[in-house]
Amino acid sequence: AMNRVQLLGRVGQDPIMRQVEGKNPVTIFSLATNEMWRTGDSEVGQGALLLLCTVGDISQKTTWHRISVFRPGLRDVTYQYVRKGSRIFVEGKIDYGEYTDKNNVRRQATTIIAGKV
């Protein structure tokens, strides 16, 4: 199976670096991607001629992604140079995990593990 994600979006917060005792440090930031579509599109065909009639409103959706950078060189460069509002391309893999928050509640997390930023 292939686990590969490519995202182009805007950084939502300056990256933070975290390190849990006994584990490798990680740089974390959020990335917003945006989708736009027009509702009510219809196609009208007549022989070899195809017309696209645009009827309806434009809708959009913003999705927020949690990006984690573990690779040492990339982690440090990301922490130093990536800033809120930057438009960046991220390539990596999806990771599903579970963690316990500061209130001792178990939570599910979906993270993009960056291989390239």
Rosetta blueprint (number, residue, H / E / L):
1 A L
2 M L
3 N L
4 R L
5 V E
6 Q E
7 L E
8 L E
9 G E
10 R E
11 V E
12 G L
13 Q L
14 D L
15 P L
16 I E
17 M E
18 R E
19 Q L
20 V L
21 E L
22 G L
23 K L
24 N L
25 P L
26 V E
27 T E
28 I E
29 F E
30 S E
31 L E
32 A E
33 T E
34 N E
35 E E
36 M E
37 W E
38 R E
39 T L
40 G L
41 D L
42 S E
43 E E
44 V E
45 G E
46 Q E
47 G L
48 A L
49 L E
50 L E
51 L E
52 L E
53 C E
54 T L
55 V L
56 G L
57 D L
58 I E
59 S E
60 Q E
61 K E
62 T E
63 T E
64 W E
65 H E
66 R E
67 I E
68 S E
69 V E
70 F L
71 R L
72 P H
73 G H
74 L H
75 R H
76 D H
77 V H
78 T H
79 Y H
80 Q H
81 Y H
82 V L
83 R L
84 K L
85 G L
86 S L
87 R E
88 I E
89 F E
90 V E
91 E E
92 G E
93 K E
94 I E
95 D E
96 Y E
97 G E
98 E E
99 Y E
100 T E
101 D L
102 K L
103 N L
104 N L
105 V L
106 R E
107 R E
108 Q E
109 A E
110 T E
111 T E
112 I E
113 I E
114 A E
115 G E
116 K E
117 V L
